[in-house]
Amino acid sequence: MNYVDLKPGDFAMPVPVGLQLTVQYNTEGSIEKVYSGYHDRTDITSDIVGILIAKKTLPAKISARDCTTWVFGVLYTSRDISKTAALSGGTDTELLKIYTQEPAAFNFFAASYENSIGAVRGSVAVRRALAMNGFKMLPGWDIFTQFNEKLLSLWLKEDKYTFKPVVTDIVALGREAGIKYIRFLVNQIVVSKVHNYIDNNGFLRSRITADSGTLYDVNYADSVSNGVAKGSVVYFNERTELLYSSTKVNAKQAEPVKCRYCGKLIEIPKSGTAQCGNPHCASRLVSCIRTFTDRLGMPQISNETLREYVDKQKLTCLPDIFLLDEYKGNDVNTSAANLLRALIPYDVIARDDVLLLFTTACMENTKTIVFYMSNPEQIQNDLRITHADLPALIEWFSDPCNVSDMTTLLATEEIKIAETNKKFDGAPIFRDKIIFITGTFLHGSLGYVSSILQSYAAKVTTIMSNNVDCVLVGGTHENIDGAGVASARAMHKPIMEELDFFKAYGIDEDINNLV
């Protein structure tokens, strides 16, 4: 929608779905022509003018003389027009046909008034002229602020707006200038079929098939709350969002739906998304598997095939993919941190650093990793990890299903866990050496520095012990484990600062050669 032409001080009138008319009065004040449309007009005088006058749908004469006058408005009915005619063809043609057959069901509501001499200017004068000549008028509102879709939605909820809440246009009257007209892109269809389903992210959806064959996918809650069914006339905006259904008056609040996969009751809101509240429900499995296989560079199976496997219960949890013929016997070489990244959603943990820190603190040992996943309450004290995302990781480990998935994958023959997380292949100058790292590093995160050291065959830890061969302290001198450094000094372990260490072993030169 484009509201750029609407400004504070204008008077805006939402135009409901109906037959938009431009009625032209001659210099004697009598109806001379009737057009469908406001700017792009089609002459329908011969089809409609006699009935308009005979049924007194609008005034046959007005007081204006010696000029040509145009009145813009909409021929509107509150009836469910889907019961009278199919609207798969031209809507204006169908509405005209309905009006000529049942004119008593329609009223004409005027929006604006113009004449050839420009005597009527401004919203107050225009609406006074319409009232004096006996026209019913569209309700409208003065614009006092930035006009947008949210403001329009609030207006349509007001009690004085009695039309169906489907708007195809806005007619606006300026303080001085004449009519402004904005066309909305509203698509109107007749429903031939409604199919409810669960999408690959586990959300309940409705697929609406138009009689033209076009498909529209909407939230199940929106479909139910609008009473969408076969034969309904449904309106969509330009973003294919469901605006309104002709059967909305018969709609009821949706009852909870039983999940077909896990049996849990799904509460359905009045509008918006709904999905099973069980985070491990098989309804969400397709999306989880797609993320997992993408992250690990595994061959892809189509979403349709994955959904079929889920429906046939060949897939009940993520590790089951290695029971499929497509993946059985196909080795996946990865690190423990990358395997965690493939499992943990980005909306739970957005950054990879804490995963690298955790697996590094576990010395990349799978048994140690499994121990701390199973005992997450010990991670903080034992591993001494300082990171903003650590609470989220501990919470994820606190779910037994998550630990079960990770433990099963670590024990799967096809998963080959590398015991190092190398940034590059460097000379093994630190082979069999354990380096204790602490503090905030100038070169990057602890995980990044760890990957550099492991490139030289070092074992990296964030826990001080007798087995440590060397201590590396971050160059910012911040967040240092003072107790760990003091312990290293008491044991006469070498303690080196970041810049001196990287220079002494030519590490910066190796990194620069990678660029």
N, C-alpha and C positions, 0 to 999 in steps of 0.2 A: 504494500500500500504506500501511497505517496501523499503526504499531508503538507508538502512544502509550500503550497499556495494558501494554506489556511493560517491566518494570523490573529493575534489578540484583537478583539473589536469586531470580528466577523460573527455572523449568526449562522450556525451550522444545523442542517436538518438531515439526519440519516434517512435514506430512502429504502423502504422495504421491497421485497420481491413483489413485482407486479408489472403491469403493462405501463411503461413510461410514455406519457403523452405530452405533446406540445399542441395546444389549442390556439388557433389563430382567429381573432375577431377582426371584422372589417371596419371601415370608417363609420358605419352606422351602429357599431357595437354588437353586431350579430356574428354567430359562428360562421366562418368562411372555409376553414380547412382544419383537419385533424391529422397529426403526424404521430407515428410511433417513434420514440427517441427524442433526445434533446438537441444534440449537435448533428449527429448522423441521422437524418429524419427520413422516414418512409411515409408517403401519403396514403392514409387509410380512410380518407373522408367518406368514400362511397360505401365502405364496409360498416362504418360505426356511427356516423353523425346523426342519422335518423333515430337510432335507438338512444343515443346520449340525450337527445332533446326530448323524445317521447317519454322516456323513463325519468327525466329530470335528474340524471346522474350528475350533471353540472349545470350552471346557469347558461341558458340559451342566449341571453343578451347581457351586456355590461354597460356601465354608464359612460365609458370612454367614447368620445366622438372625434371625427376629423383626424384620426391616426390609426395605424394598424397596431394591434395589441396581441401579445403572446402570453399565454399562461402555461407554466410548466408544472407538471404534477404526475401522480401515479394513480392508475386505476387498480384498486386493491380489493382483494377478498380474503377473509380470514378462513375460508373453507379449505379443507384438505384437497387440494387440486389434483393430487395423485389418484383420487377415486374417480375423477371425471375424465382425465386424459393422461396419456403417457407423454412425458416431456422429453423424449429422446430426440425429437426434431427441434424446430425453431420454437423457443419458448414464447416469443411475442405472438407468433401465429396461433399457437395453442391457446394462449390466454385470450386472444381476440375471439377465437372460436367459442370458448367457454362463456365469455361475456355476452356474446350475441345470443347464446342459448339460454342463459340464466342471468340477465342483467340485474335482477333484484339482489343478487348475492354480492354485488360490487358497489364500492363508493369511490368517488374521485377526491383525492386530497392534493391541494395545490401547494407548490413549494416557492414559486417565484412569479414575477409579473414584470413585463417589459413592454414598452411601446416605441413607435418609430420616431417620436420627437424627444425621447429621453426625459420625460417630465417626472418620472418616479425614480428616486434614488435613495439608497440606504434601506436597511432591513425594516426600520420602523415604518417608513412610508410605504414600502412594498406590502407589508403584512396588513397595514391599515386599508390599502386599496383592495386587497383580496377579501378582507372581511366585509367592507362596504358593498362589494359586489356579490356577496352570498356564498363565497367558496369556503368549504372546509379546508383546514390547513394541516400540513404535517407538523408535529411537535418538533421543537428545536431548542437550542441553547446558545447563549452568548459565550464566546470563547474569551477567556481571561488569561490563559496561559498557553504554553506549548501544547499543540494538539497532537495526540498520538493514539495508538490503538487501545492502550490502557484506559485513557479518558473516555473513548468511545464505548468501551465495554461497561464502564460505570454508568454512563448515560442510559444504555439500553436496559439496565437493571432497574431504572427508576419506574415507579408506578405509573407515571403519566405517559410513558412510552408503551402503548397498548398493542403495537404491531408485533408480529412474530419477530423474534430477534435474529433475523437474517437480513443483512444490509448489503445491497449491491452497489450503492453509490452514496456520495454526500453532495448535497446542494448547499452552497454557502452564499450568504449575502453580505457584501462588504458595507462599510459605513458610507462610502461614497460611490464606489464602483458597483457595477451590476452583478449578475449571477456568476458564481464560480462553480465549477462542476468537476468532480473527481470520480473516475470510474474504478471500481474495485474488480479484481479478477476473481469472480465467484463462479465455480463450476457446479452445475446442477445435474444430478443423475437420478435415474430410477433404479432401485436395487432389484437384481434378479436372483441373488444368492448371498448368504452370509455364512462364512466358515470360521469357526473359532479354533485357535491353535496356540501352541507354546513356541516362541521363537528360540533361536540358538543361544540367546542370553537368559532364557528362562522366563521371559515376560509373557503374560497372557495377551494375545492379540486377536483382532477380528479382521478377516479378509473379506472386503465388500466387493462383489462383482456387479458392475453396472450392466444394464441391458445392452450396452454397446460392446461389452466384453472387457472393458478397462477395469483393472484391479486397483483397489485402494486398501492399504493396510493401516489400521487405526488401533488405539488402545482398546482392549476389551471393555474397560470401565466406561469409556466414552460411547462405545457402541450400545451398551446396555442402557445407560442413562438416557440416551436419545431414542430408545425403542426401535433401533434399526432392524428392519425385517424385510422380507420379500415384498416388493410393491411400494416401499417407502420412497419418498422423494428426499434426497439427501444433498446438502450443500457443503462444498469444500472451498477453502480459500486458496490463494496461489501457492501456499506451502503444503497443500493437500491435507490440511488439518480440518477435521470435521467441525463444521459450524453449527449445524442444525438439521433435524430430521422432521418431516411432516408428522411422524407418529410420536413425537416427543411427549405429547400430552398423555399418552397411554403408558409411558415408560415408568418403571419402578426402580427403587434402589436395589442393586444387584445383591443377591444372597451370597454368602461365602461359597467358594468353589473348592471341592476336594481335589488335591493335587493327584494326578493320575500316576505319578512316579513314586511318591513317598507316602501319600495318604494324608498329608497335613492340610488343614483347612486354610485356604487363602482368602484373606479379607479383601473385598473389592471396594476401592474408594469411589466417590461420586464421579471423579474424573482422574485422568493420569494413569501412571503405570501400576501394575500389580504383578507380583511374582511370589513363588513359594518362599516362605521365610527361612527354610532350611538351607544354610549355605552349602551343604554337601548333597543337596538333592540332585538326582540325575538329570533333572530338567535343565540345569546349568552346565552340564558336562561338555556339550559340544564346544562352547566358547572357551572353557578351561583347556580342553585338549588342543584347540587351535592355537592358543597362546603358548602352550607348552611345546608343541612341535615346531612352531615358528622360532622360538627362542633357542632351541637346540639344533636347528637346521635339519630336522628330520623330514623324510618324504611326506607329502601332503595327501590327505584323504579328503574328498569333498564333504562339505557340511551335510549334504543330503545322505551320503553313505554313513557318516557318523551318527546322524539322527536315527537312521534305520537300525544301526547296531545298538543304540541306547534303547529304542523301542522294543527290540527283541531281547533285551537284557544281556547282550553279549558284552556290553560296557556298563558297569555299575559304579565304578570309581576310576580315577585317572590311571593308576598302575595297570589296569586291565588292558591297556592298549598293547602291551607287550605279549598279550595272549593272542592278538590278531595275527593272521597270516602276513599282513602287510608290514608288520614290524618285528615279528618273531625272528631272532637270529641276526637282526641288523644292529651292530654295535653303535653306541653313542658315546663318544669321548668328550668328557666335559669336566669341569671342576665342581666341587661341592657347592661353592658360592653360586655358580651359574645354574646348578640344578635347583637351588632354593629360589633363585630369581624366576625360573620358569614356573615355579609352583605358586609363589606369593603374588597376589594381584597388586598392580601399581597403585590402586586406591588405598591399599593397606600400607605399603612401604614404597615410596616413590623413588628413592635413591638406592644404589647398589652398595654404597660404602659400608653400611652396617653389616651386610651379608659377608663381605670380604673380611671385615674385622672379626666377625664371629668365627668363621672357618679358619682364619689365620691363628686366632687365639687357641683354637683346638688343634693346632699344628697340622691342619689338613687331614687329620686322622678320623676315619669314618666312625670308629667305635667311640671316640671322644665326642664327636658331633652328635651321635645318637644319644649318648649319656646326657649331654646338656639339653638337648631337645626334650628328653623325657623328664628332666629335672630343671625346668627353666628358672625356678626360684633361686638357683645357685649361680646363675650366669653373672649377675651383677657383682657379687663378692669375689667369686673365683677368677673370672676372666678379666675383670677390671676394664671393661669396655666403656668408653665415654662417647656417647653419640645420641643425638636427639631422637633417632628412630629406634633406639634399643627397647623402650617400653612396648612399642608396636610389635617388634619381633618376639619379645617374651610373651605377649598376649597371643600371638599367632601360634607359638609353640604350646601354649596352654590348652589348645584344642586337640584332644586325642586323635581326632580324624586326620588333622594335618600331620601330626607326628607319624601316624600309621602310614600315610601316603609316602612321606619322605623316607621312612625306614624301609618300606617295601621296595622303593625305587633303588635305594643304596644296595639292597641285596639282590637286585635283578641282574641276571647274567649280562644282559645287553648294555647296561650302564657301566661304563669304565671311568672311574673317578681318578683324575690326575692328582697326584699328591702335592703338586705345586701350582701356583697361579702366576706364571711367568708373563712379564710384559714383552720380553724378547729372548732370543737364545744368546746368552752371554757366555764368556769363559767361566768354567766352574771354580772360580777362585775362592768361593766360600763353602765348598763341599764339606758336609758333615759339621758345619759350624752353625750354632744357634745364636741368633742375634735378637736381643731384647730391644724393642723400639718403644719410645714413650715421648709424649709431648705433641705439639702442633708443628708440622713440617712446612718449610718454605716450598718444597717441591710439590706438595699436594697432600691429599688425605693419607691416613695411616694405611688404608687399603692399597692406594696407589704406590706408596713407598715400599710396602710389603711386596708388591708384584715386581718392583725393580730389583729388590734384594734376592728374590727367588729366581730371577733371571740368571743369577750367578751361583745357583745351586745352594743358596743359604736356606736354613730353616728359620722362620720368623715367629716370634712370640710376643705377646703383650704382658706376659707374666714372668716376673723375676724368679729364678730358681738356681740351684747349684749347677745345673746342666748348661746354663747360659755361658757362651764364650765371649760375648762382647755386648756392650750397651751403646745404642745410638739414640742421641737426644735431639729432638726437633729444634730447628734454628730460631724459632720465635721465643723460646724459653717460656712457653705457656702450656698449661695443662700437663705438666710433668709429674710422673709418679715419684714423688720425693722419697717415699719409703723404699721403693724399688731401687732407685739410684743409690741411696745410702747403704742398702744391703749389698749392692754390687761393689761399692767402694770398700766395704768391710771385708768382702771376699777377694779383694784385689783384682776385680774384673776390669778390663780396659773399658774406658768410657770416652766416647768420641762425639763431637758435635757434628751436626748434619753437614755443613759446608766443608769442614775439614775432611770428613770421611769421604764425601763424594769426589773431592778433589784428589785425595790421596790414591784412590783406586781407579781414577779416570772414568768415573761413572757418568759425569755430565757429558764428556766427550762421546761416549757410546750412545747416550740418549740423543744428542744433537745429530749424530750420524744417521739416526732413524728417520729424521724429518726430511 
